[in-house]
Amino acid sequence: MDPLSGVLSLLKPQNTMCGGFDVGGDWSLQFPEHDGIKCYAIVSGRCWLAVEGVAEALHLRSGDCFLLPLGRPFRLTSDLSLPPVDFKSVYQRPLNGSFAVWNGGGDVSGVGGYFDFEKNYVSILLGMLPPIVHIKKEADKLALRWSIERMMAELREPQPGAALVLQHLAHLMLVQALRAFLAEGPAGGVGWLFALADEHIGQAIDAMHGDPAHPWTLRELADRVGMSRSAFAARFKETVGATPIDYLTRWRMLLAGDRLKHSGDSIAAISQALGYESESAFSTAFKRVMGCSPRRYSRGLDLTSATHSQ
């Protein structure tokens, strides 16, 4: 499994809302702070997006897609000078699987989904992203168009199984938007997500995710991607923010944490599956990364310490 798929699987994204909207005339809607990530696409018309803490508002047009990963309050509006109204006063119930019309519709329409994640690992992904991920390249919009059109069709004319279809389409939109973000080569970001855009470091991360139990060494990883050991070590630390071996250890422990909570496997079995010759060595590494022993973690302790260093 490639790194992005692996991390999203670990995060276990849950689509808790998926719907569409169609508004007309002059309007301005204020949305509150939220957990998780929101993903929207403008299907027709134009509007403004203003996010708290971001200096400049974005002018969105038909085909634009955007993610809001950090949970900040935001406003969608036809005119930035209009005073906003709370969206709850307009939409009396969640748009989950439905299509809402306001002010008669006809000017701006869109679709979107909201995802929540496994709390212990949420900053693995969201902590790396900017407040707004705006997909604006025409080629990327084209890749998203099929998903968007299918969502609109399902919302306007629901068929049997529509809820499941919408959930899968929303997941597809999320992955495609993240792919587009990476393809644009975001500058200045540090972390595994940004490192995937680096040809050499991305290969190394892919290798570690593909076989986390393998006893990877710095030399073996450098040889695998065709770099000298010193050059590879320096570039990995610069792009990921950790040494290759530290990154591997953290990834193993995140996998272990997921299995401790969801698989029912014993600590001994998990440690062996992740390449540790002894349970004590595994437990020491787990406590260092996750902040408690595997046994305490398996009892449901809610921790986020591991994600802060990703």
Secondary structure per residue as TSV (DSSP state, phi and psi in degrees):
chain	resnum	aa	ss	phi	psi
A	1	M	-	360.0	130.8
A	2	D	-	-68.2	160.1
A	3	P	H	-57.2	-43.7
A	4	L	H	-63.8	-43.8
A	5	S	H	-62.2	-41.4
A	6	G	H	-63.2	-44.0
A	7	V	H	-68.9	-42.5
A	8	L	H	-63.4	-35.2
A	9	S	H	-66.9	-39.3
A	10	L	H	-66.1	-38.7
A	11	L	H	-70.9	-20.5
A	12	K	-	50.3	62.5
A	13	P	-	-61.2	131.2
A	14	Q	E	-112.9	121.4
A	15	N	E	-79.4	105.5
A	16	T	E	-97.9	-6.8
A	17	M	E	-157.1	136.0
A	18	C	E	-149.2	123.8
A	19	G	E	-164.8	-178.0
A	20	G	E	-132.1	161.5
A	21	F	E	-141.5	153.1
A	22	D	E	-144.2	114.6
A	23	V	E	-123.1	157.0
A	24	G	-	-134.9	165.5
A	25	G	S	68.7	-151.4
A	26	D	S	-91.7	132.6
A	27	W	-	-155.8	155.6
A	28	S	E	-156.6	115.6
A	29	L	E	-115.7	131.2
A	30	Q	E	-103.2	131.3
A	31	F	E	-114.9	140.0
A	32	P	-	-81.2	177.0
A	33	E	-	-58.1	145.6
A	34	H	-	-141.5	155.4
A	35	D	S	-84.9	169.1
A	36	G	S	70.1	-149.5
A	37	I	E	-135.9	139.7
A	38	K	E	-110.3	140.3
A	39	C	E	-130.0	122.0
A	40	Y	E	-128.5	154.0
A	41	A	E	-135.0	134.3
A	42	I	E	-87.3	119.0
A	43	V	E	-87.5	-40.6
A	44	S	E	-148.3	153.9
A	45	G	S	82.2	-169.5
A	46	R	E	-138.6	150.3
A	47	C	E	-159.3	177.7
A	48	W	E	-110.9	146.6
A	49	L	E	-120.5	122.2
A	50	A	E	-122.0	123.0
A	51	V	E	-112.7	135.0
A	52	E	T	-57.2	130.2
A	53	G	T	89.3	-6.1
A	54	V	-	-105.6	122.8
A	55	A	S	-61.3	-43.9
A	56	E	S	-110.0	135.4
A	57	A	-	-76.0	152.5
A	58	L	E	-99.1	133.9
A	59	H	E	-92.7	112.0
A	60	L	E	-99.0	145.0
A	61	R	E	-134.8	174.6
A	62	S	T	-52.5	128.7
A	63	G	T	98.2	-16.6
A	64	D	-	-70.1	142.3
A	65	C	E	-126.5	143.3
A	66	F	E	-145.8	149.8
A	67	L	E	-111.5	145.5
A	68	L	E	-121.8	91.9
A	69	P	-	-86.2	-23.1
A	70	L	S	-96.5	1.0
A	71	G	-	77.3	14.2
A	72	R	-	-75.4	149.4
A	73	P	-	-57.7	148.3
A	74	F	E	-148.3	166.0
A	75	R	E	-132.9	135.7
A	76	L	E	-112.0	132.2
A	77	T	E	-154.9	154.5
A	78	S	S	-81.5	-21.4
A	79	D	-	-151.3	121.8
A	80	L	T	-63.9	-19.3
A	81	S	T	-82.3	-10.6
A	82	L	S	-76.0	139.5
A	83	P	-	-70.4	133.7
A	84	P	-	-80.4	156.2
A	85	V	E	-116.3	151.1
A	86	D	E	-63.7	129.5
A	87	F	H	-60.8	-25.7
A	88	K	H	-67.2	-22.8
A	89	S	H	-76.6	-15.8
A	90	V	H	-98.8	-46.6
A	91	Y	-	-104.4	103.2
A	92	Q	S	-73.4	-19.1
A	93	R	S	-140.5	157.5
A	94	P	-	-56.9	147.0
A	95	L	-	-83.6	27.3
A	96	N	T	-68.1	104.7
A	97	G	T	78.3	14.2
A	98	S	-	-129.2	175.5
A	99	F	E	-126.3	123.8
A	100	A	E	-107.3	138.4
A	101	V	E	-117.2	133.5
A	102	W	E	-134.6	144.6
A	103	N	T	56.4	29.5
A	104	G	T	84.2	-11.1
A	105	G	-	66.0	-170.6
A	106	G	-	100.3	-14.4
A	107	D	S	-106.6	-45.4
A	108	V	E	-136.7	129.4
A	109	S	E	-132.5	155.2
A	110	G	E	-164.2	171.8
A	111	V	E	-134.3	159.2
A	112	G	E	-168.6	170.9
A	113	G	E	-142.9	155.4
A	114	Y	E	-121.8	133.4
A	115	F	E	-123.1	135.2
A	116	D	E	-108.6	159.1
A	117	F	-	-129.6	164.2
A	118	E	-	-54.1	117.9
A	119	K	G	-60.4	-38.2
A	120	N	G	-63.8	-21.3
A	121	Y	G	-120.1	10.9
A	122	V	G	-61.4	-37.2
A	123	S	G	-76.8	-5.5
A	124	I	G	-55.6	-41.5
A	125	L	T	-101.1	-55.9
A	126	L	G	-68.3	-31.6
A	127	G	G	-66.7	-15.5
A	128	M	G	-93.4	-18.9
A	129	L	S	-88.1	153.0
A	130	P	-	-73.4	169.6
A	131	P	S	-58.7	-33.1
A	132	I	-	-130.7	129.1
A	133	V	E	-107.5	108.1
A	134	H	E	-104.4	116.8
A	135	I	E	-91.3	111.2
A	136	K	-	-126.1	-11.8
A	137	K	-	-70.9	139.1
A	138	E	H	-60.7	-39.0
A	139	A	H	-63.9	-38.1
A	140	D	H	-70.9	-38.7
A	141	K	H	-61.0	-39.4
A	142	L	H	-62.4	-40.2
A	143	A	H	-64.5	-30.7
A	144	L	H	-85.1	-17.8
A	145	R	H	-59.5	-41.4
A	146	W	H	-61.5	-45.6
A	147	S	H	-61.4	-42.8
A	148	I	H	-64.3	-45.7
A	149	E	H	-63.7	-38.4
A	150	R	H	-66.9	-38.9
A	151	M	H	-62.6	-44.0
A	152	M	H	-60.5	-43.2
A	153	A	H	-64.2	-41.5
A	154	E	H	-66.9	-37.3
A	155	L	H	-71.7	-38.6
A	156	R	H	-76.7	-34.8
A	157	E	S	-133.6	77.9
A	158	P	-	-59.4	136.8
A	159	Q	-	-118.4	167.4
A	160	P	T	-54.8	133.9
A	161	G	T	83.9	9.9
A	162	A	H	-60.4	-38.0
A	163	A	H	-60.5	-42.2
A	164	L	H	-70.7	-40.5
A	165	V	H	-61.0	-44.9
A	166	L	H	-62.5	-39.8
A	167	Q	H	-62.1	-45.2
A	168	H	H	-67.2	-38.7
A	169	L	H	-64.8	-38.6
A	170	A	H	-65.5	-40.7
A	171	H	H	-61.3	-41.1
A	172	L	H	-62.5	-42.1
A	173	M	H	-59.8	-42.3
A	174	L	H	-61.4	-47.8
A	175	V	H	-65.5	-42.7
A	176	Q	H	-63.7	-38.5
A	177	A	H	-66.8	-40.8
A	178	L	H	-65.7	-38.8
A	179	R	H	-59.5	-45.0
A	180	A	H	-63.7	-40.1
A	181	F	H	-59.2	-44.9
A	182	L	H	-67.5	-38.0
A	183	A	H	-63.9	-27.7
A	184	E	T	-77.3	-4.2
A	185	G	-	63.4	61.7
A	186	P	-	-56.2	127.8
A	187	A	S	-90.7	143.2
A	188	G	S	85.9	-8.3
A	189	G	-	-79.6	145.6
A	190	V	-	-122.8	129.2
A	191	G	S	146.4	170.0
A	192	W	H	-59.9	-36.5
A	193	L	H	-62.7	-46.7
A	194	F	H	-69.0	-32.2
A	195	A	H	-66.7	-22.2
A	196	L	T	-63.1	-24.2
A	197	A	T	-77.4	-13.1
A	198	D	S	-87.0	121.9
A	199	E	H	-53.4	-47.1
A	200	H	H	-78.3	-48.1
A	201	I	H	-68.5	-35.3
A	202	G	H	-60.0	-38.5
A	203	Q	H	-64.3	-40.4
A	204	A	H	-66.3	-43.2
A	205	I	H	-63.8	-40.6
A	206	D	H	-60.4	-41.5
A	207	A	H	-64.0	-44.4
A	208	M	H	-66.8	-40.1
A	209	H	H	-69.1	-32.6
A	210	G	H	-70.4	-28.6
A	211	D	-	-147.0	72.8
A	212	P	T	-66.5	-20.0
A	213	A	T	-81.3	-13.8
A	214	H	S	-65.6	141.0
A	215	P	-	-77.9	67.9
A	216	W	-	-61.0	139.6
A	217	T	-	-118.4	161.0
A	218	L	H	-58.0	-42.9
A	219	R	H	-64.6	-42.8
A	220	E	H	-64.2	-41.4
A	221	L	H	-66.6	-41.9
A	222	A	H	-63.0	-43.6
A	223	D	H	-62.8	-37.8
A	224	R	H	-62.9	-34.6
A	225	V	H	-101.5	5.0
A	226	G	T	74.3	37.6
A	227	M	-	-127.4	159.4
A	228	S	-	-70.7	156.7
A	229	R	H	-61.0	-43.8
A	230	S	H	-68.2	-41.9
A	231	A	H	-66.5	-40.7
A	232	F	H	-64.0	-45.6
A	233	A	H	-60.7	-42.2
A	234	A	H	-67.5	-44.0
A	235	R	H	-68.6	-38.6
A	236	F	H	-61.2	-47.4
A	237	K	H	-63.5	-37.7
A	238	E	H	-67.8	-40.0
A	239	T	H	-89.1	-34.2
A	240	V	H	-94.7	-31.3
A	241	G	S	90.4	9.7
A	242	A	S	-152.7	161.2
A	243	T	-	-72.7	159.0
A	244	P	H	-56.7	-41.9
A	245	I	H	-71.5	-37.6
A	246	D	H	-63.8	-41.0
A	247	Y	H	-61.9	-44.7
A	248	L	H	-60.5	-43.9
A	249	T	H	-61.5	-44.6
A	250	R	H	-62.9	-41.1
A	251	W	H	-65.0	-42.2
A	252	R	H	-58.7	-42.4
A	253	M	H	-70.1	-34.3
A	254	L	H	-65.6	-40.9
A	255	L	H	-63.1	-42.0
A	256	A	H	-62.8	-43.0
A	257	G	H	-60.2	-40.4
A	258	D	H	-64.2	-42.8
A	259	R	H	-69.7	-35.9
A	260	L	H	-61.8	-35.2
A	261	K	H	-86.1	-26.9
A	262	H	H	-123.2	-17.3
A	263	S	T	-97.8	-28.3
A	264	G	-	80.7	1.7
A	265	D	-	-69.5	152.8
A	266	S	-	-74.3	160.2
A	267	I	H	-61.0	-39.9
A	268	A	H	-62.0	-43.0
A	269	A	H	-66.4	-40.5
A	270	I	H	-66.7	-44.3
A	271	S	H	-62.2	-40.9
A	272	Q	H	-66.6	-40.8
A	273	A	H	-65.5	-23.7
A	274	L	T	-100.5	13.4
A	275	G	T	93.5	11.9
A	276	Y	-	-96.4	130.7
A	277	E	S	-76.3	-23.7
A	278	S	S	-134.9	149.1
A	279	E	H	-65.9	-32.4
A	280	S	H	-67.9	-40.1
A	281	A	H	-64.7	-40.8
A	282	F	H	-62.7	-46.1
A	283	S	H	-62.5	-37.9
A	284	T	H	-63.0	-46.5
A	285	A	H	-64.8	-40.9
A	286	F	H	-62.7	-45.3
A	287	K	H	-64.8	-37.6
A	288	R	H	-64.6	-39.2
A	289	V	H	-86.6	-44.4
A	290	M	H	-94.5	-12.8
A	291	G	S	90.7	0.6
A	292	C	S	-158.8	172.8
A	293	S	-	-72.9	157.4
A	294	P	H	-57.6	-36.6
A	295	R	H	-64.5	-44.4
A	296	R	H	-64.8	-40.0
A	297	Y	H	-62.8	-40.9
A	298	S	H	-66.3	-17.9
A	299	R	T	-86.3	5.7
A	300	G	T	99.9	17.1
A	301	L	-	-64.3	129.0
A	302	D	-	-87.6	108.5
A	303	L	-	-125.0	147.5
A	304	T	-	-129.8	5.9
A	305	S	T	-60.8	-35.6
A	306	A	T	-65.9	-34.7
A	307	T	G	-74.7	-22.3
A	308	H	G	-66.9	-22.0
A	309	S	G	-99.1	6.0
A	310	Q	-	-82.5	360.0
